[in-house]
């Protein structure tokens, strides 16, 4: 198979080829949608060794280079797509389904996704119905048996996928290759990280960033990173008990190595930390100058 290199527009990140055969039964096709949130782009994966294969995630809509590369892989391998599995509802994972289904080798294949619990799960642009995934569901193609594991936190519908034969794990946006991720529910996200740790993957294929060859170490780092962020927030508020902080104030104080253009993303994560701490009674939320602010709860002695 010809290897095509993708241009790295996110300059500080490693270059990821547009097409990579990462194992005997897994081919990675880059979504050609680099950016601050998508890193080098969305990694999609063609899984299996036989005539009928499974595609994990479908990238963003209207990315002709991605479709060109996917067509090339299907032609070179002389295969068709039987099922498309979507890791979660974000547009850079589900948005490209309509374009993939327009490929001759993908016509008539089924599209699967775990149902959302926080919002309507209807996608009017999709030319086909979504089939609901369930936790523990298995798919078998020649050369690969995969199992769906529900891992909410990044989103309510997020899944990871395990590869039975190799012990590999496809982590979606739960764990990224060259960065940390965002989440909607920190409590659920931390539980999902523990669940993934217990799976003991041999390698992690993320939806963004480079392949993770040291999965156990990386998962533990993710857990430690979130715990340290929470400790830093608590210590900051505890050390300035009379001073209310906004989310952005906290980012400026403790995210010393984060570029300023990423502060809004960091503030989003900080807000989820604070809401978790508020539920635990450790911080107090109030309003000042029409802004949400946070203070240490001096009535609690746990910090």
Backbone torsions as a table, in degrees:
resi	resn	phi	psi	omega
1	UNK	NA	136.1	178.1
2	UNK	-69.2	137.9	175.8
3	UNK	-97.7	126.3	178.4
4	UNK	-111.3	128.2	180.0
5	UNK	-89.5	135.2	176.8
6	UNK	-91.1	144.5	177.2
7	UNK	-70.5	133.3	179.5
8	UNK	-91.9	96.7	179.5
9	UNK	-86.6	-9.6	173.0
10	UNK	-100.9	93.1	-158.9
11	UNK	-62.6	-28.4	-174.9
12	UNK	-85.5	-1.2	-176.3
13	UNK	-100.4	153.4	174.8
14	UNK	-62.6	146.9	176.7
15	UNK	-73.4	133.2	175.0
16	UNK	-110.8	125.4	177.8
17	UNK	-59.9	151.4	178.9
18	UNK	-65.1	-32.7	178.7
19	UNK	-134.7	127.9	179.5
20	UNK	-141.9	127.7	171.0
21	UNK	-85.9	99.6	-172.2
22	UNK	-84.9	-18.7	174.1
23	UNK	-158.2	179.0	-178.8
24	UNK	-59.0	-32.1	-174.3
25	UNK	-118.7	12.5	-177.6
26	UNK	-135.9	125.4	173.5
27	UNK	-118.4	127.7	177.9
28	UNK	-95.9	129.5	175.6
29	UNK	-119.6	117.3	-176.7
30	UNK	-73.4	139.8	-174.2
31	UNK	-74.9	-4.0	178.1
32	UNK	57.4	41.4	-179.9
33	UNK	-137.1	58.1	-177.4
34	UNK	-65.3	152.8	178.2
35	UNK	176.5	176.8	-177.8
36	UNK	-61.6	-36.5	-178.0
37	UNK	-91.4	-27.9	-177.2
38	UNK	-97.2	-2.8	-176.8
39	UNK	57.9	-127.8	-179.2
40	UNK	-71.1	-13.4	-177.2
41	UNK	136.5	175.0	178.8
42	UNK	-83.3	123.6	175.5
43	UNK	-81.3	121.5	170.8
44	UNK	-107.4	154.2	-173.6
45	UNK	-132.1	127.0	172.6
46	UNK	-95.7	121.1	-169.5
47	UNK	-116.8	135.0	177.8
48	UNK	123.5	172.1	178.7
49	UNK	-125.0	-7.0	-174.9
50	UNK	-96.5	-164.3	-177.2
51	UNK	-70.7	-34.6	179.4
52	UNK	-106.3	129.0	-176.5
53	UNK	-130.5	171.9	-178.4
54	UNK	-113.8	138.0	176.2
55	UNK	-109.9	126.1	177.8
56	UNK	-100.9	113.8	-177.0
57	UNK	71.1	155.8	-171.7
58	UNK	-130.1	9.4	176.6
59	UNK	70.1	-170.2	179.2
60	UNK	-84.7	160.7	175.2
61	UNK	-74.4	158.0	171.8
62	UNK	59.1	45.9	174.2
63	UNK	-118.8	82.7	-173.3
64	UNK	-60.1	-31.6	179.0
65	UNK	-64.9	-40.4	177.5
66	UNK	-61.1	-46.7	-179.9
67	UNK	-63.8	-37.9	177.3
68	UNK	-61.1	-44.3	-179.4
69	UNK	-68.2	-40.7	178.3
70	UNK	-63.6	-42.5	177.0
71	UNK	-58.9	-42.2	-178.6
72	UNK	-62.4	-43.7	179.5
73	UNK	-61.4	-46.8	-178.8
74	UNK	-61.9	-38.3	178.8
75	UNK	-69.9	-46.6	-178.5
76	UNK	-63.6	-36.7	-179.2
77	UNK	-85.7	-13.8	-176.2
78	UNK	56.5	54.3	-176.0
79	UNK	-133.7	169.6	176.0
80	UNK	-128.3	159.7	177.3
81	UNK	-93.8	123.6	-179.5
82	UNK	-94.9	-36.6	-179.7
83	UNK	-141.5	144.2	171.1
84	UNK	-115.2	124.8	175.3
85	UNK	-107.7	132.5	-179.4
86	UNK	-107.5	128.0	-177.2
87	UNK	-72.5	-30.0	176.9
88	UNK	-172.9	176.7	-165.7
89	UNK	-79.2	-8.3	-176.1
90	UNK	-59.2	145.9	-169.6
91	UNK	-62.5	-28.0	-179.8
92	UNK	-79.6	4.8	175.7
93	UNK	-118.0	-38.2	-177.4
94	UNK	-105.4	-20.3	-173.4
95	UNK	-62.1	-29.4	-177.4
96	UNK	-84.2	1.6	-176.8
97	UNK	-57.1	-44.5	-176.9
98	UNK	-61.8	-35.4	178.9
99	UNK	-73.9	-37.2	177.7
100	UNK	-65.3	-42.3	-178.0
101	UNK	-66.6	-17.1	177.2
102	UNK	-78.5	-12.4	176.6
103	UNK	-73.5	137.1	-176.5
104	UNK	-55.3	-41.9	-176.6
105	UNK	-74.3	-3.7	-179.9
106	UNK	-115.4	-2.9	-177.6
107	UNK	-64.1	131.9	178.2
108	UNK	86.6	-2.5	-179.8
109	UNK	-75.2	158.2	-179.6
110	UNK	-90.3	147.7	178.3
111	UNK	-116.1	128.7	-173.9
112	UNK	-121.8	142.4	176.0
113	UNK	-156.2	143.7	175.7
114	UNK	-70.8	136.9	-176.9
115	UNK	-67.6	142.8	172.1
116	UNK	-75.9	152.8	176.0
117	UNK	-114.5	-6.0	-173.6
118	UNK	-109.5	-4.1	-175.5
119	UNK	-164.3	169.7	175.9
120	UNK	-61.1	136.7	-177.0
121	UNK	-108.2	37.5	-178.6
122	UNK	-104.8	135.1	-178.0
123	UNK	-126.0	93.9	-172.6
124	UNK	-63.3	-22.0	-179.2
125	UNK	-80.1	-12.6	-179.6
126	UNK	-76.2	131.7	-178.7
127	UNK	-83.4	11.6	-178.3
128	UNK	-149.7	163.7	176.6
129	UNK	-77.1	149.7	173.4
130	UNK	-88.6	134.5	174.9
131	UNK	-94.8	131.8	-175.4
132	UNK	-75.0	129.3	173.0
133	UNK	-82.8	156.2	173.5
134	UNK	-131.1	151.9	178.7
135	UNK	-59.3	129.7	-179.9
136	UNK	88.5	-2.2	-179.8
137	UNK	-67.9	140.7	-179.1
138	UNK	-115.9	147.7	173.7
139	UNK	-126.9	135.0	179.8
140	UNK	-122.0	125.0	169.5
141	UNK	-126.1	164.8	179.3
142	UNK	-57.7	125.4	177.9
143	UNK	89.6	-3.5	-177.9
144	UNK	-160.3	134.6	169.0
145	UNK	-121.0	124.5	-177.9
146	UNK	-121.7	152.5	-179.9
147	UNK	-127.0	137.4	179.7
148	UNK	-85.1	132.5	176.5
149	UNK	-125.9	118.1	180.0
150	UNK	-72.8	123.3	-177.6
151	UNK	-132.4	74.5	-179.0
152	UNK	-68.1	163.6	179.0
153	UNK	135.7	-59.1	171.8
154	UNK	-61.7	-47.9	167.6
155	UNK	-143.5	167.5	-178.9
156	UNK	-70.6	-23.3	-175.6
157	UNK	-102.0	8.2	-172.2
158	UNK	-67.0	138.6	174.3
159	UNK	-127.9	154.2	162.0
160	UNK	-114.1	166.4	-176.6
161	UNK	-132.0	130.8	176.8
162	UNK	-99.9	148.0	179.6
163	UNK	-107.9	106.5	-169.1
164	UNK	-60.2	-41.4	-173.4
165	UNK	-68.5	-35.7	-173.7
166	UNK	-108.7	-16.5	-174.3
167	UNK	81.2	6.9	178.8
168	UNK	-71.3	155.6	177.0
169	UNK	-128.1	131.1	173.5
170	UNK	-95.7	111.4	-165.4
171	UNK	-93.3	-0.6	-177.5
172	UNK	55.2	-134.6	178.9
173	UNK	-99.3	7.9	-179.6
174	UNK	-70.5	-38.1	176.1
175	UNK	-136.1	127.5	-177.8
176	UNK	-105.9	160.9	-175.2
177	UNK	-79.3	-35.1	-173.6
178	UNK	-129.4	23.3	-177.2
179	UNK	-169.0	174.0	167.6
180	UNK	-93.2	173.6	-172.8
181	UNK	-120.2	173.6	174.3
182	UNK	-101.2	169.5	-176.8
183	UNK	-153.9	157.5	177.8
184	UNK	-95.4	-30.2	-177.6
185	UNK	-139.3	107.2	-174.6
186	UNK	-66.1	-39.1	-179.5
187	UNK	-59.9	-50.0	179.8
188	UNK	-65.9	-37.0	-179.6
189	UNK	-63.0	-43.2	179.4
190	UNK	-65.1	-37.1	176.2
191	UNK	-64.3	-38.7	179.6
192	UNK	-67.2	-37.8	176.6
193	UNK	-61.9	-41.2	177.0
194	UNK	-63.8	-38.9	178.3
195	UNK	-62.7	-43.3	179.7
196	UNK	-65.5	-40.0	178.2
197	UNK	-58.4	-40.1	-179.5
198	UNK	-69.8	-20.5	177.4
199	UNK	-72.3	-19.6	178.0
200	UNK	52.0	58.6	-179.9
201	UNK	-66.9	150.1	178.5
202	UNK	-84.2	-26.3	178.7
203	UNK	-158.7	153.2	178.3
204	UNK	-119.2	127.5	172.2
205	UNK	-103.7	102.9	-175.9
206	UNK	-84.6	163.5	176.6
207	UNK	-79.3	-12.8	175.7
208	UNK	-144.7	135.5	176.5
209	UNK	92.8	-176.4	-173.1
210	UNK	-76.4	158.1	175.3
211	UNK	-59.6	140.7	-177.9
212	UNK	-103.1	107.1	-176.1
213	UNK	-86.5	-13.1	179.4
214	UNK	-118.1	65.2	-169.9
215	UNK	-59.4	-43.8	-177.4
216	UNK	-61.2	-45.4	179.1
217	UNK	-63.4	-40.5	-177.6
218	UNK	-68.8	-42.1	179.5
219	UNK	-63.1	-44.8	179.3
220	UNK	-63.4	-35.8	176.5
221	UNK	-63.0	-44.2	178.8
222	UNK	-58.2	-44.8	-180.0
223	UNK	-64.9	-45.8	179.4
224	UNK	-63.2	-40.9	-178.7
225	UNK	-59.4	-46.1	-179.8
226	UNK	-67.7	-39.9	178.7
227	UNK	-64.0	-40.1	179.3
228	UNK	-68.2	-36.7	176.4
229	UNK	-61.9	-43.1	179.8
230	UNK	-64.3	-42.3	178.2
231	UNK	-62.3	-40.2	-179.1
232	UNK	-65.8	-40.9	178.0
233	UNK	-62.2	-46.4	-179.5
234	UNK	-61.5	-44.0	-178.7
235	UNK	-65.9	-38.7	178.3
236	UNK	-61.7	-49.7	-178.4
237	UNK	-67.3	-38.0	179.6
238	UNK	-65.3	-35.4	-179.1
239	UNK	-78.2	-11.1	178.8
240	UNK	-134.4	62.8	-169.4
241	UNK	-60.7	-31.1	-176.8
242	UNK	-93.6	-1.5	-175.4
243	UNK	-106.0	117.7	177.3
244	UNK	-78.8	141.8	-178.6
245	UNK	-118.5	138.0	167.2
246	UNK	-83.9	169.4	176.4
247	UNK	-55.1	-44.9	-176.9
248	UNK	-68.9	-34.7	175.3
249	UNK	-57.2	-42.9	-178.6
250	UNK	-66.9	-40.7	177.8
251	UNK	-58.9	-47.0	-178.5
252	UNK	-62.1	-30.7	-176.6
253	UNK	-81.8	-35.2	-171.8
254	UNK	-119.1	-13.4	179.2
255	UNK	-97.0	61.5	-172.3
256	UNK	-64.7	-30.4	-175.4
257	UNK	-98.7	7.2	-177.2
258	UNK	-92.8	126.5	177.2
259	UNK	-57.0	146.1	-176.1
260	UNK	-59.3	-31.2	-179.6
261	UNK	-69.0	-15.9	178.1
262	UNK	-99.4	3.6	179.4
263	UNK	-59.6	-41.8	178.1
264	UNK	-59.1	-36.6	177.6
265	UNK	-67.6	-43.0	178.1
266	UNK	-62.7	-39.0	179.1
267	UNK	-64.3	-34.9	176.7
268	UNK	-60.9	-45.9	178.9
269	UNK	-67.6	-40.8	178.6
270	UNK	-59.4	-41.4	179.7
271	UNK	-59.0	-38.6	179.3
272	UNK	-71.2	-35.3	172.8
273	UNK	-60.3	-45.7	-176.9
274	UNK	-65.0	-38.2	-179.6
275	UNK	-68.7	-35.5	173.9
276	UNK	-64.1	-45.3	179.7
277	UNK	-65.1	-34.7	178.2
278	UNK	-65.8	-39.7	177.8
279	UNK	-63.1	-31.6	179.8
280	UNK	-84.7	-1.8	178.7
281	UNK	79.1	13.6	-174.9
282	UNK	-89.7	-24.8	176.4
283	UNK	-131.9	162.5	-179.0
284	UNK	-120.8	132.6	177.1
285	UNK	-97.2	137.6	175.9
286	UNK	-149.8	-174.1	-179.3
287	UNK	-126.1	135.4	175.8
288	UNK	-143.2	126.9	-178.7
289	UNK	54.2	42.3	178.6
290	UNK	63.1	19.6	177.2
291	UNK	-119.3	146.2	173.5
292	UNK	-76.5	127.8	-179.7
293	UNK	-128.9	162.6	-174.3
294	UNK	-133.4	142.2	176.7
295	UNK	-134.9	156.8	173.2
296	UNK	-65.1	137.5	178.4
297	UNK	-86.0	97.8	-174.8
298	UNK	-67.6	-13.0	178.5
299	UNK	-75.2	-16.2	179.9
300	UNK	-98.0	138.1	-179.5
301	UNK	-109.6	13.7	-174.3
302	UNK	-79.7	-15.6	-175.4
303	UNK	-95.7	NA	NA
